[in-house]
Structure formats: structure tokens, C-alpha cells
Amino acid sequence: QVQLVESGGGVVQPGRSLRLSCAASGFTFSSYGMHWVRQAPGKGLDWVAVISYDGSNKYYADSVKGRFTISRDNSKNTLYLQMNSLRAEDTAVYYCAKDNGYYDSGGNYRGYYYFGMDVWGQGTTVTVSS
Amino acid sequence: QSALTQPPSASGSPGQSVTISCTGTSSDVGGYNSVSWYQQHPGKAPKLMIYDVNKRPSGVPDRFSGSKSGNTASLTVSGLQAEDEADYYCSSYAGNNNLLFGGGTKLTVL
């Protein structure tokens, strides 16, 4: 079945780094954009970043721009989030999510922001604390 | 950019209908037909319920419907059932490769 499994979360001191992974299965990973979304304790959802199906385009929320890097390895069906210079306000459950995009009749990918995220992982918890 | 505005709570009795609003600006909700809605039960991952303002993914009951007027999008849940009790979040494209979520609405089935 279609599945996303995050890993790599943990407790880290402010200013340190952490890399999250998201293993995908049950669908053609290399054909879809992928997102990271986070949720601070007791708070709402917060979009973090998106990467195109081939990894050529990457976009970030202003709050993480310059500190976080999204990447993917399509040969391993795995999505990553490298988080540097972590702050207390980065404490959250981090979800990876599959973009609900599609290919049009011309073979162009349509999505990233327009059709939502249709598959989500169970989340991995990141705690930034001294 | 600020999060989209949702009421913190909503409620209804079984069988009734309830509508949750999501208010943005002409730069996000009002400017694009790209509103999505998610359902999240406690301790669980979000689930896509509506995309493209009013489209339902396969498997989502037709009791869930979406609409938009100006800068405000709405999610209506008809024939409320106990399992509909959850948090609901809207999202919208906000231009410049940015995606916004609403603050969330806790739906209580009385």
C-alpha cells in the first residue's frame, strides 16, 4: 500500500543540525512532488518546503529559508530534510507528504501548491532544547 | 505572511450540518482556486478531504463539500457523524511559491 515513513527526529541543542528522512513505498516516488509540513505542540500545520518530482526545484517557507534544505534520492525512494541552525521554535512533529499533482495531456506536471497533499507519513518529532 | 483565519471551534449534533470558514486575502484564498481541507484526529496524521476548492479525493464521503466566495473558503460537513469529530485545517496557495495553512478548527459532535 501507499506509505510514507519518517525517521531521524530527536532532541537536539539550539544551533545544531539534524537530518530527517522519509521512505516512500507503494507509488512511483520519482513522479511526484513532495512536501515537508510541521506541527508544533498543540499548534496548527505549518508548511516547510516542497521539492519537484526530479529534485530540480525547491521552495521554502520564509521561516526556514537559508537554514533547511529539502532533497530527494529517487533511486532510494527517499525524501530528506537537512535542518541546520536549529531554534527552539523549530520544535515540532515533522510530516512528509506526497503532492496530489498529476500529469496533463502534454506530459507536464501540475501541482505542488494547487491540489493538496494526499498521502502523509506518521510524523517524526524534533525537539530543540538545551 | 499570516496564517489563514479559521474559527477555533465549531459544533453540531449528529445528523446536522456544520460549516467551517477559512478567510484569507486576495493574495491567497481569493486569488487562486487552490484551497484544500484536511482532517486530523488526535495523534494522527492529517488526511486530505477537499482539494481544488470543491473536489473530493477517492474514498472521502460526499457528506464533505467545499466552496469559495471571494476571500473566504468553506468546508461543509453534512449528516454529522461521531467520527467527524476532529481538527480541520484549510490551506491555500499564496503566490511566490508559498503555501499557507489556517489555524485549525476543532469540530465537536455533540
Contacts between the chains, C-beta under 8 A, distances in Angstrom:
chain1	res1	chain2	res2	distance
A	35	B	99	7.9
A	37	B	46	7.8
A	37	B	101	7.9
A	44	B	3	6.9
A	44	B	89	6.2
A	44	B	101	6.0
A	44	B	102	7.0
A	44	B	103	4.9
A	44	B	104	4.2
A	45	B	38	7.2
A	45	B	40	7.9
A	45	B	46	6.5
A	45	B	89	5.2
A	45	B	91	7.5
A	45	B	101	4.4
A	45	B	104	7.3
A	46	B	101	6.4
A	47	B	91	7.4
A	47	B	98	7.8
A	47	B	99	4.2
A	47	B	100	7.1
A	47	B	101	6.2
A	50	B	97	7.7
A	50	B	99	7.4
A	59	B	97	3.9
A	59	B	98	7.6
A	61	B	98	7.0
A	61	B	99	7.9
A	62	B	1	7.9
A	62	B	98	7.7
A	95	B	45	6.0
A	95	B	46	7.3
A	97	B	46	7.9
A	100	B	48	6.5
A	100	B	51	5.9
A	100	B	57	7.3
A	112	B	97	8.0
A	113	B	34	5.9
A	113	B	93	3.9
A	113	B	97	7.4
A	113	B	99	5.3
A	114	B	32	7.4
A	114	B	33	7.9
A	114	B	34	4.3
A	114	B	51	7.9
A	114	B	52	6.9
A	114	B	93	6.2
A	115	B	34	7.5
A	115	B	36	7.3
A	115	B	51	4.7
A	115	B	52	5.8
A	116	B	36	3.5
A	116	B	38	7.6
A	116	B	48	4.8
A	116	B	50	7.8
A	116	B	51	3.7
A	116	B	52	7.9
A	116	B	57	7.9
A	116	B	91	7.1
A	117	B	36	7.6
A	117	B	38	8.0
A	117	B	46	7.8
A	117	B	48	6.2
A	118	B	48	4.8
A	118	B	51	7.8
A	118	B	57	5.8
A	120	B	45	4.0
A	120	B	46	5.6
A	120	B	47	7.3
A	121	B	45	6.5
A	122	B	45	5.7
A	123	B	45	6.1
